[in-house]
Amino acid sequence: MQHPSTSIYSLQFGLVCLSSFLFSASFNMLIPELPAYLTAMGGAEYKGLIIALFTLTAGLSRPFSGKLTDTIGRIPVMAVGSLVCFVCGFLYPMLTTISGFLLLRLIHGFSTGFKPTATAAYVADLVPAGKWGEAMGIHGICFSTGLAIGPAIGSTITDHYSINILFYCSSLFALLSIVILANMKETLPGKAKFKLKHLKIDKKDIIEWRVIPAVVIIFMSYISYGAILTVISDWSAHLGTSNKGLFFMVFTLTSLLIRFVAGKASDNYGRTHILKISLALLAASLLWIALSSSSLSLMLASALYGIATGMLSPTVSAWTADLSNPTQRGKAMATMYIALEAGIGLGALLAGWLFIDDLRMIPVTFYCCTGITVLALIYLQFIYKPKTEAVNG
């Protein structure tokens, strides 16, 4: 269901953006503190699993969230995602063993398996197809603001209070996200009541094959993000950055600035053109991170990384919507996010396997990520053959 107006701005669009901001801040405020928290438990060798387990269940839940999004509605699926974050925030202080912590990371991953899938479909429902890039860009600004503010808030709370207070604050943000959803209107016509049979997944429910080109790009480009989530706190501290969340704040702020124009540019000039530019910048930023020898250099590399991802994210989301069947938009978005979570998970495992508290291996990790990003650019430039490349596709 698309909004008859040519403008993307409405009360419903504003509410979904605010809910996404609170949801993003809820789980991202934990990221910079979890490696040290796990190390204090005696689980330093499991750092790679902090992100990998989270993305594993996020990826596994995507086919379910995609099917439910297209069946029972967008809003109930978004609510489930926020509810998981709310519950997990209270459980972290209670499960204080390594195994308990890793179990919670598995459970916590369901949150991002559900909410972003339904949210992307909801946004595409609200606005005309010619405005998808702009809408994904503005929504991404709100989600990324949570990504920027979350880690910085998380480190500040932990420094001044305790990590348990941080966990409770994470729950509070998730609760506010749920409250906002209660005031939003459903966009799926003819939604069904939930039944257990809706949880039965067939092969045809898992992948929307029309969006495979977007899947290839997002999988390869997000491997680097998994690596960053796993080792950038250690790399920042080694290079003299006191606040572990500063890298995330810098790259997210530059990402926010570029999103104002990147999504709209992809509406006007075509998705693949903007994606090629963003992949080239992404490869350059990862190489810069590997070569950084000071905190300033790392922050400048972070800024370039933010520009690259700020261009890439709304463009590939809009491209997924372009390529998808309108009646299977939830499945299409789920397919895209499966690729995203797989990329992040693989990147986290790669970084954890290479690193294991040996700082000399962090540059090697980012050299590998640079190479993978270049392969994505080669695919888009030489292998991908579009059926049509319209202004918005």
C-alpha positions in Angstrom: 0.0 0.0 0.0 1.6 3.2 -1.1 0.9 6.7 0.0 -0.9 8.8 -2.6 1.2 11.9 -1.9 4.5 12.5 -3.6 6.0 13.5 -0.2 7.6 10.9 2.0 6.9 12.8 5.2 3.8 11.8 7.2 3.0 11.1 10.9 3.4 7.3 10.3 6.8 7.7 8.6 7.9 9.9 11.5 6.8 7.4 14.1 8.5 4.4 12.4 11.7 6.5 12.2 11.5 7.3 15.9 10.9 3.7 16.8 13.8 2.6 14.8 16.1 5.2 16.4 15.2 3.9 19.9 15.5 0.3 18.8 18.9 0.9 17.3 20.2 2.7 20.3 19.0 -0.1 22.6 21.2 -2.8 21.2 24.1 -0.7 19.9 24.8 0.9 23.2 26.0 -2.5 24.4 28.5 -3.1 21.6 31.7 -1.3 22.8 31.4 -2.7 26.3 30.7 -6.4 25.6 34.2 -7.4 24.6 35.7 -6.2 27.9 32.7 -7.6 29.8 33.3 -11.1 28.3 37.0 -10.8 28.9 36.4 -10.1 32.6 34.4 -13.3 32.7 37.4 -15.2 31.4 36.1 -15.6 27.9 38.5 -13.5 25.8 38.8 -16.2 23.2 35.1 -16.0 22.5 35.1 -12.3 21.4 34.3 -13.3 17.9 31.1 -15.0 19.0 29.7 -11.7 20.6 28.6 -10.6 17.1 28.6 -14.0 15.3 26.0 -15.5 17.6 23.8 -12.4 17.5 23.8 -12.4 13.7 23.3 -16.2 13.5 19.9 -16.1 15.1 19.1 -12.8 13.3 19.8 -14.6 10.0 17.9 -17.8 11.0 14.8 -15.8 12.0 14.6 -13.8 8.8 12.5 -16.4 6.8 10.0 -16.4 9.7 10.0 -12.6 10.0 9.6 -12.2 6.2 6.7 -14.6 6.0 5.0 -13.1 9.1 5.5 -9.6 7.7 3.6 -10.6 4.6 0.9 -12.5 6.5 0.0 -11.0 9.9 1.3 -7.5 9.3 4.3 -5.2 9.6 3.6 -3.8 13.1 3.3 -7.1 15.1 6.6 -8.3 13.7 8.3 -4.9 14.5 6.9 -5.2 18.1 8.4 -8.7 18.5 11.9 -7.4 17.6 11.7 -4.6 20.2 10.2 -6.9 22.9 13.3 -9.3 22.6 15.6 -6.3 23.2 13.5 -5.3 26.2 13.7 -8.8 27.8 17.4 -9.4 27.1 18.4 -6.2 28.8 17.1 -7.5 32.1 18.6 -10.9 31.7 22.2 -10.0 31.1 22.8 -9.1 34.8 21.3 -12.4 35.8 23.2 -14.7 33.5 26.7 -14.0 34.5 28.5 -17.1 33.2 30.2 -17.3 29.9 27.7 -19.9 28.6 24.8 -17.8 29.9 26.2 -14.7 28.2 26.6 -16.5 24.9 23.1 -17.9 25.1 21.7 -14.4 25.6 23.6 -13.2 22.5 21.8 -16.0 20.6 18.4 -14.9 21.9 19.2 -11.2 21.5 19.8 -11.7 17.8 16.1 -12.4 17.2 15.5 -8.7 17.7 17.3 -7.6 14.5 15.9 -10.7 12.7 12.4 -9.3 13.1 12.2 -5.5 13.5 14.3 -4.2 10.5 12.6 -6.7 8.1 9.1 -5.5 8.9 10.3 -1.8 9.1 11.8 -1.9 5.6 8.6 -3.3 4.2 6.5 -0.7 6.2 8.6 2.2 4.8 8.2 0.8 1.2 4.5 0.6 1.7 4.2 4.2 2.9 5.9 6.0 0.0 5.8 5.9 -3.8 8.4 3.8 -5.6 10.2 6.8 -7.0 10.9 8.0 -3.5 12.2 4.8 -2.1 15.8 5.8 -2.1 15.0 9.1 -0.3 12.8 7.4 2.2 15.3 4.6 3.0 17.9 7.3 3.4 15.9 9.4 5.9 14.9 6.3 7.8 18.5 5.2 7.8 19.5 8.5 9.3 17.2 7.8 12.3 18.5 4.2 12.7 22.1 5.3 12.3 21.6 8.1 14.9 20.8 5.4 17.3 23.9 3.6 16.1 26.0 6.7 16.7 24.6 7.8 20.1 24.2 4.3 21.5 27.9 3.3 21.8 28.9 6.7 23.2 26.1 6.6 25.7 26.9 3.0 26.6 30.6 3.7 27.3 29.6 6.8 29.4 27.0 4.9 31.5 29.5 2.1 32.1 32.3 4.5 33.1 30.1 6.5 35.5 27.8 3.8 36.8 28.1 0.2 35.9 27.5 -2.2 33.1 24.3 -3.5 34.8 22.8 0.0 34.7 23.8 0.0 31.0 21.8 -3.2 30.4 18.7 -1.7 32.1 19.0 1.5 30.0 19.1 -0.7 26.9 15.8 -2.3 28.1 14.2 1.2 28.6 15.0 2.3 25.1 13.5 -0.9 23.7 10.3 -0.4 25.8 9.9 3.2 24.4 10.3 1.7 20.9 7.3 -0.7 21.6 5.1 2.2 23.0 5.5 4.1 19.8 4.5 1.1 17.7 1.1 1.0 19.5 0.2 4.3 17.8 1.0 3.3 14.2 -1.4 2.1 11.5 -0.9 -1.2 9.8 -0.1 -1.0 6.0 -0.6 -4.6 5.0 -4.1 -5.1 3.4 -6.0 -8.2 4.4 -3.7 -9.2 7.2 -4.4 -12.5 8.9 -4.5 -13.5 12.6 -1.4 -15.3 13.8 -1.6 -19.1 13.7 1.1 -21.7 14.4 1.0 -22.8 10.8 2.5 -19.4 9.9 5.7 -20.6 11.5 6.0 -23.5 9.0 8.7 -22.5 6.5 9.0 -24.0 3.0 11.9 -23.6 0.7 10.0 -21.0 -1.3 9.6 -18.8 1.9 13.3 -18.4 2.5 14.8 -16.6 -0.6 13.3 -14.0 -2.9 15.4 -14.9 -6.0 14.7 -11.6 -7.7 16.9 -9.7 -5.3 20.0 -11.9 -5.5 22.1 -9.1 -7.2 21.5 -6.9 -4.1 22.2 -9.9 -1.9 25.6 -10.4 -3.4 26.6 -6.7 -2.8 25.3 -6.4 0.8 26.8 -9.8 1.9 30.3 -8.8 0.6 30.2 -5.2 1.8 29.0 -6.1 5.4 31.8 -8.5 6.1 33.9 -5.5 7.0 31.3 -4.3 9.5 31.4 -7.6 11.4 35.2 -7.2 11.6 34.8 -3.6 12.9 32.3 -4.6 15.6 34.7 -7.3 16.8 38.1 -5.6 16.9 37.8 -1.8 16.4 37.5 -1.2 20.2 40.9 -2.9 20.7 42.4 -1.1 17.7 41.1 2.3 18.9 42.5 1.7 22.4 45.9 0.7 20.9 46.1 3.9 18.9 45.3 6.0 21.9 41.5 6.6 21.7 40.1 6.7 25.2 36.4 6.4 24.4 35.7 3.0 22.8 32.5 4.3 21.2 34.2 7.3 19.4 34.9 5.3 16.2 31.3 4.4 15.9 30.2 8.0 16.6 32.4 9.5 13.9 31.6 7.1 11.1 27.9 7.3 12.0 27.8 11.1 12.0 29.4 11.2 8.5 27.0 8.5 7.4 24.1 10.6 8.6 25.3 13.6 6.6 25.7 11.7 3.3 22.3 9.9 3.7 20.5 13.2 3.2 21.6 13.2 -0.4 22.7 9.6 -1.2 19.2 7.9 -1.3 17.8 10.7 -3.4 20.8 10.6 -5.7 20.1 6.9 -6.3 16.5 7.8 -7.2 17.8 10.2 -9.8 20.9 8.6 -11.2 20.3 4.8 -10.7 21.2 2.4 -7.9 24.2 0.7 -9.5 25.9 3.9 -10.3 25.8 5.1 -6.6 26.7 1.6 -5.4 29.9 1.5 -7.5 31.0 4.8 -6.0 30.2 3.7 -2.4 32.1 0.4 -2.8 35.2 2.2 -4.0 35.1 4.5 -1.0 34.4 1.6 1.3 37.5 -0.3 0.1 39.6 2.9 0.5 38.4 3.4 4.0 39.2 -0.2 5.1 42.7 0.1 3.7 43.1 3.4 5.6 41.9 1.7 8.9 44.6 -1.0 8.4 47.3 1.5 7.8 46.3 3.9 10.6 49.1 4.6 13.1 47.4 7.3 15.3 44.0 8.0 16.7 43.5 11.0 14.4 44.2 8.8 11.3 41.8 6.2 12.5 39.0 8.8 13.1 39.6 10.2 9.5 39.3 6.6 8.2 36.2 6.2 10.2 34.7 9.3 8.6 35.4 8.0 5.1 33.9 4.6 6.1 30.8 6.4 7.3 30.5 8.2 3.9 30.8 4.9 2.1 28.2 3.1 4.2 25.9 6.1 4.2 25.8 5.9 0.4 25.5 2.1 0.2 22.9 1.3 2.8 19.8 3.3 1.6 20.8 2.6 -2.1 20.9 -1.2 -1.7 17.7 -1.2 0.4 15.9 0.7 -2.3 17.4 -1.5 -5.0 16.0 -4.5 -3.1 12.6 -2.9 -3.2 13.0 -2.2 -6.9 13.8 -5.8 -7.7 11.2 -7.4 -5.5 7.7 -8.7 -6.2 5.3 -6.2 -4.4 3.3 -9.1 -2.9 6.5 -10.6 -1.4 8.2 -7.5 -0.1 8.6 -8.9 3.4 10.4 -11.9 2.0 12.6 -9.7 -0.2 13.6 -7.6 2.7 14.2 -10.7 4.8 16.4 -12.1 2.0 18.5 -8.9 2.0 18.9 -9.0 5.8 19.9 -12.6 5.7 22.8 -11.6 3.5 23.6 -8.7 5.7 23.6 -10.8 8.9 25.6 -13.5 7.1 28.2 -10.9 6.1 28.5 -9.4 9.6 28.7 -12.9 11.2 31.4 -14.1 8.8 33.3 -10.9 9.3 33.1 -11.3 13.1 34.3 -14.9 12.9 37.1 -13.9 10.5 38.2 -11.1 12.8 38.0 -13.2 15.9 39.9 -16.1 14.3 42.7 -13.8 13.1 42.9 -11.6 16.1 42.7 -13.4 19.5 44.3 -10.5 21.3 47.2 -10.2 18.9 47.2 -6.5 17.7 49.5 -7.3 14.8 46.7 -9.2 13.1 44.2 -6.4 13.1 45.7 -4.7 10.0 45.7 -8.1 8.3 42.0 -8.5 9.1 41.2 -5.2 7.3 43.4 -6.0 4.3 41.2 -9.1 3.9 38.1 -7.0 4.2 39.5 -4.5 1.6 40.0 -7.4 -0.9 36.5 -8.7 -0.4 35.0 -5.2 -1.0 37.0 -4.9 -4.2 35.5 -8.3 -5.3 32.0 -6.8 -4.8 32.9 -3.9 -7.0 34.2 -6.2 -9.7 30.9 -8.2 -9.5 28.9 -5.0 -10.0 31.1 -3.6 -12.7 31.8 -6.7 -14.8 29.5 -9.6 -13.9 26.1 -8.2 -13.0 23.9 -7.7 -16.1 20.8 -5.6 -15.4 17.6 -6.4 -17.3 16.8 -2.7 -17.2 18.5 0.2 -15.4 15.8 2.7 -15.0 16.2 6.0 -13.1 15.2 4.3 -9.9 16.5 0.8 -10.5 
